[in-house]
């Protein structure tokens, strides 16, 4: 008898917040800091909340990219992923409410595997369908431009 995985789970995190800028987040068996840089009154103990969101997109692109590549039988090897974001700071500075603070994200994904450019585009298309962070950003109105290419 096959074991069925749950289709919906509850994700949980908790944070002790020792200052106005720092949150020491605990989830699963991990603890990490989210903080503001010194010039914004923080202690720079970790990435900012907005940096963390951008980093989460990179991490999710990597994980879902490999799952999609495996499903398609495509060798993507290891990925080198970078992101550049146009971020409207007027909301975080309380100047005014901003509907789409993460305006535009440019994602560059470089594969060191043997996949052709055509195969990489198939993987990229699948990642757009399944990556929850990509879905979160695009549903919020962020324009994401992705460039997937082979290192060779």
C-alpha angles and dihedrals in degrees: 000000000000120000113236118218118226113260093210129036136175115244115205134192133165133193137200106210109205094176142015091269107030129080119181099207123204124193130156102336094325133099125189139159129246109194146152123251119262092255089062095048099269133114096239091235092145145347121307119256090258092047088051091054091052091046089050089057090053092048093047092048088055095049097042091040091059092045091051093045091051091049090050094043092241122148106224094159110194122345130224107202128185130176134198119191133195101214125188105219096188090096097051090046088052091237091129142332111275121203095199110026094166094059102172135001123194111200121193116194119185119188123203092193128100095263118132120234089254092053091048090054089053089052091047091051091052092047090056088055097049112025106106094202092051088049091049093053097042092046088054090055100261115148108226120195114191127193115190116185142158119254091223 
